[in-house]
Amino acid sequence: MGVTGVTTNCLNHCSSEKRNKHVSPSANITGCAPVFWPLGMVLEGSTEALCPPSSLELRPSCNKSQPSPPLGPGSQTQESLCPGDKEPVVYGELIVLGYNGSLANGDKGRRRSRLALHKRPKANGVKPDVIHNISTPLVSKALSNKSQHSISYTLSRSHSVIVEYTHDTNTDMFQIGRSTESMIDFVVTDTSPSGQSHGSGGDGGQSAQSTISRYACRILCERGPPYTARIYAAGFDSSKNIFLGERAAKWRTSDGLMDGLTTNGVLVMHPAGEFVSEPAPGLWREISVCGNVYALRETRSAQQRGKLVENESNALQDGSLIDLCGATLLWRTPAGLRRTPTLKQLESLRQELNAARPQCPVGFNTLAFPSLAQRETVDKKQPWVYVNCGHVHGYHNWGFRREKGPGAPGGVGTSPAGTGDRECPMCRRVGPYVPLWLGCEGGLYLDAGPPTHAFCPCGHVCSEKTVRGWSQIPLPHGTHAFHAACPFCGTWLTGEMGYIKLIFQGPLD
């Protein structure tokens, strides 16, 4: 029939006699120890691709966070109070960088800038169960179309490996991707750096040529303490299948199982220290379909995988960053979020700033930060800053310094706000002159300190610890570039440090 079914729940008490005993590839093995196979890409027509190993016991990395069935629309709600729980359990929150608290068109349903993952009333986890080695395309299609979850690895036109998954009562699964289908819990679209938009980052719309996968990744959370959340590349589609075609990077692991990478990859960076106390960037890694950790490929979609990093895990921690090649997500734990300002606290900080009655040192008019809800239109009292020196002024339409050109004789003119460089009247330093905006997404803060600093050149204001921390983090850009960016709008940071300390002038009276 062309099918080899191998159950993977191998017993730990196999005798050494059974371990050394040769088993036919067509046998159904239920109790055996692993046989170690060399790491490497499975090539079409190779003997390794055609001959399954004698033992297919699941490696711990595939067991440590079992996948689970998809969710329907509206499934991510507060209805997470399970029998025996005194209060709803929150595994953590995902925050998309670059939107400063909400999408430009507003957060709607599963398309939003922030999502809390709650414990489900009923577990929807799945875990690897049976591996099939398929040599008949029709059988492969029949297996992949079953109602059971599965991952299909196409090794050649005539040979596939299908891993079936069974229900797991100990985990909840949450899927993330560009698709708006019901199995996706968090719909994420490409984030564009906000050089034009003041208050929020990308437009939240669908990019013409998105680089984010429709089924980008899945996060599996343990339903019991300590509620560990683990990330895996790729998500199950409407047929409950993950399909890795011939051109996808895939291979047989040392213990005889299959693993692979998605086209553009899912990158993760865990903080080197505690995110809120000692913010320091770690190393970017790539996560495989089975949750293993690898060094980065030469380019984002290269066929050859990076080296396996055995001492690192796919378990998310407070401050872990997830890059989907088009959007970057921040994972915050409940403990970490308790040390960040709430929206109410941010509003109090804004009112404290305004209560100090900062003044323009030239016009002597009182400045005021606009309300947090006003993120698109510049207010006439809004403070502006010279980003090369930090002096805060009110808006004025003079002092431009730009190159000579049509309509700008002598290099001095009155071009629209935000264009050209300006000379600070206080210190004569020349540089960008931009309005100041308070960072509205509290989850991006590293502490609840006073908003004394601003990112350059966008002008988003937050605490000193927050600007210092984010200015050190290189965020992925394109196929192999990395650059620090403002977490509130996604604008690349400029200048020596990427941020500036704000210099306010108090009232003369």
PyMOL commands that set and color helices and strands:
alter all, ss='L'
color gray80, all
select helices_A, chain A and resi 16-19+47-50+60-63+137-144+334-337+343-355+409-411+442-444+464-471
alter helices_A, ss='H'
color red, helices_A
select strands_A, chain A and resi 3-7+90-96+114-118+125-134+150-156+159-168+171-177+186-187+217-222+229-233+241-244+250-252+258-260+266-269+284-287+293-294+321-323+328-332+384-386+392-393+400-401+421-423+430-431+433-435+437-438+451-455+460-463+475-477+481-483+499-501
alter strands_A, ss='S'
color yellow, strands_A
deselect
rebuild
show_as cartoon
